[in-house]
Amino acid sequence: MKFYIETYGCQMNISDSELISSILSKDQFIHTTKLNEADVIIFNTCSVRKHAEDRVIGRIAQEISRKRYNPNLKIGVIGCMAQRLGEKLHNINGKIDFVVGVDQYKKIPELIHNSVEKDEFLSNTIVDHSEIYHELYPTHSGKYNAFVTIMRGCNNFCTYCIVPYTRGRERSRSIEDILREVENVGNIGFKDVTLLGQNVNSYNFNNKNFPELLEQINEIDSIKRIRFVTSHPKDLSDDLIKVMADSEKVCEHIHLPLQSGDNDVLKRMKRGYTIEHYLEIVKKLRENMPEIAITTDIIAGFPGETDNQFQKTYDVMKKIKYDYAFTFKYSPREGTKAADFTNQIQEDIRLKRLQKLIKLQESITLAKYQDQIGKTKEIYVEKISKKSDKEVAGKSRDFKITVFKGSKNLIGKFVKVKITDAVGWTLKGESIQEIGDRR
């Protein structure tokens, strides 16, 4: 049987889709990238915002028509929306054949076989707080950048966030298992590795913490770059900052969600830090790594947010000058505490505040990118440019997409590039020196 996976949401979902591909392939299923060939279509879903769920439900409805021409086709839903809604999904669309939660991916082959034999709806969303998929390694879909999950779940219960309810409690993989996977992906050609977790800097396995894990990964010869997401400010230690600065392979980029620049709002969000503490972290990061790029997440219009509190967020953005900010208007999620707060902000006000943040960040990002002109950066070439087959594109260590003249022979190699221009969120440059390849 051939299976097709369509993935929505964060890097964790991408990594999970790769894990599921590995599980199914070991059970003699064949992966296909063509919908028309599939005997099984799997939607790996996100629940962070209602829009994400609505989008998937719409996509499933679009694909149901395929059953008219292929009555044996099976359609399944997995991931966070599957975990949150479970059997309710069958009520929303009676043509869905199976639903699998985030802790039961090992059971997917069995559920598919049973669905074929019994021709009835099947569901398994049992929560297993111990499941870490030990010694199950993903079939990586990319060619140059590998996601490696180091932990699963979240213990923070921010009042706006559904993740702890869909992903369960924090649990970490063993250091040995992680090191084995990182070394393996390096040996097959990946040179850029991103470590994943809902909160990577709360990693802990047998009293070994995230800085200690980073130090050991930095010693692996087969890889050249290490990234990680996402970091929670309340758990970002001085030890981690020191390891980042001292480790040659750890890239000069960190994603550090702010969410709000006002302490009262942060408290209602249950974020666990103050803006003063956050600013101190940023100061230490820049003191230890002057070239570090800092990106963030920010919510506009959280319940009860006053004009003055919003202005504080705006002012913090101006002060920190993020390289990029993912900005969102608050979206109530059923099952979270904030969804029940009585002081919800009107939609038009949320949207107005969001647009103001976007406009500010666009000007900051443009200035940040223009400041790169004249600098020489190490680019890991990943593909031919979308706009010209005479140009290639890749990422700098500080996670900026860079385009320069070159042929496909440079793909997979590291090249020193002098930056000559900044267009939108892309740097333009000219090659100075080829400094290595992916083998």
Secondary structure, 3 states (H helix, E strand, C coil): CEEEEEECCCHHHHHHHHHHHHHHHHCCCEECCCHHHCCEEEEEECCCCHHHHHHHHHHHHHHCCHHHHCCCCEEEEEEHHHHHHCCHHHHHCCCCCEEECCCCHHHHHHHHHHHHHHCCCEEECCCCCCCCCCCCCCCCCCCCEEEEECEECCCCCCCCCCHHHHHCCCEECCHHHHHHHHHHHHHCCCCEEEEECCCHHHCEECCEEHHHHHHHHCCCCCCCEEEEECCCHHHCCHHHHHHHHHCCCECCEEECCCECCCHHHHHHHCCCCCHHHHHHHHHHHHHHCCCCEEEEEEEECCCCCCHHHHHHHHHHHHHHCCCEEEEEECCCCCCCCHHHCCCCCCHHHHHHHHHHHHHHHHHHHHHHHHCCCCCEEEEEEEEECCCCCCEEEEEECCCCEEEEECCHHHCCCEEEEEEEEEECCEEEEEEEEEEECCC
